[in-house]
Amino acid sequence: MAARPSNWGWTPTGRRRYALMALWLGHGAWVLVGRVPGRAWSQVATTFSHPFQRLATGFHDWRVTRSQRAADLEHARTELHLLRQELADRQMEAARLAPLHAEAEEAKRLLGLKVQVPLELQGARILSSTRPGAFGGLVIEGGIDRGWRPDQGVIAPEGVVGRLWSVAPTQSLILPADAPNAAIGVMLTRSRATGVLQGLGDGRAEIRYVNPQEVVQPGEAVHTSGLDRVFPRGLLVGYVTDVRPTDLELKVRVQLAAPLDRLRLVLLLPLEPPLEVQPSLRPPAKPLPHPAPKPKAVR
Amino acid sequence: MALRKPPLSLQARVFVALLGVLAVLVTAPWPRLQLILHVLTVVALAPDPRNYLTTGLLASASGWALEGSLKLYPRLGGSPWAALTLALIAAFLAEHWPPDSRFRWMIRQLGLALGLFLLTEGMVFLAAGSLPSARPWLWVVLGWPLWAYLTWRDQPARS
């Protein structure tokens, strides 16, 4: 019977055992006795793992950047949505206020005209227009309730509009200056020739009864003459577009200055105004200051 | 009846364990994954009853790779010593009481992992004077069913 070889001799098995014991005891001694912090080994491990650390850092940075971009994009989308909503709201508000703004602008211009014409003018809003129809006119808000009567002159900042034709309790009808049955006493600016303006429709009119000897040129301004006692002298009516001489008179075509189809507000002149009015040179009235309190008598 | 996996050759086992050590080094930026790979290497890949010396070397290498890249402790050495000790215990258990089923293998792996945790805590305390955080070991336990299931093989008999 062969003897079993010893495990602790200088045999390969024994040498492995010694090496293993040295390994374990070396670790134990390192931990229990050694006071070396192990910086060198830590440096080696750091060197090996450095590329992977950088890779992981880059990957982490990429993820953070991507999520940040996604968050920014989401934020921008939300903001864009809100801005679009706000823009739509403002557009709707602007569309709602546009007629009011236009009316306010027209009212401002009417106010300027009111300052220029020192008469007791009354403003009126145009409700509807029946102009395209035969003998059509402009229907305005107000009538007998505001003390109006037929044949009151109606003007706009651009020029003469017409006169009141019929007055109902709360509404009135304007006979526009371009109506075939309308007549306004007018005067040409350069030649000072007078005549009667008769409507031709579609914003045009013709001056009748002008002396054929008069010299009238296209482009000349036409003003009211004041002879009809409806309009005072000097209000703009329109501009000459064509002059046609005949044996008896000079027929002068005129384009009316007031845009009759686009008016919103008009001013009504008083009945039978003076022949000529002068613009007021007085400054607008200012509110009076509060009166100073009287000092109490001291005894 | 479950299919049994034949044991790896010694060279193949050393190669796989070396891959585990390399993986521990590579996964330094992700400490939880690194700890799981370290435990896997120490309790499942490195222990081989056919050669205790390679078992010890591979386990301690895994411990040094872990501690060296963690840079958490003022003095190193606790984790490698704990890994070396536990790997030798695991090899001894595999030699004398080889697990004959996957279930027993998994239970043993869990026990060895908990033992490694206790040894690491104690030996790091001896080396560095402070107890390391136990929270990363929770991930080892959570991942235990997976890594223990996958590493099951028949244990080789000692030559």
Interface residues (C-beta under 8 A of the other chain):
Chain A: R16 R17 A19 L20 L23 W24 H27 G28 W30 V31 L32 G34 R35 V36 P37 G38 W41 S42 V44 A45 T46 F48 S49 F52 Q53 L55 A56 T57 H60
Chain B: L25 V26 T27 A28 P29 W30 N51 Y52 L53 G56 L57 S60 W64 A65 E67 G68 S69 K71 P74 R75 L76 G77 G78 P80 W81 L84 T85 L88 M123 L126 A127
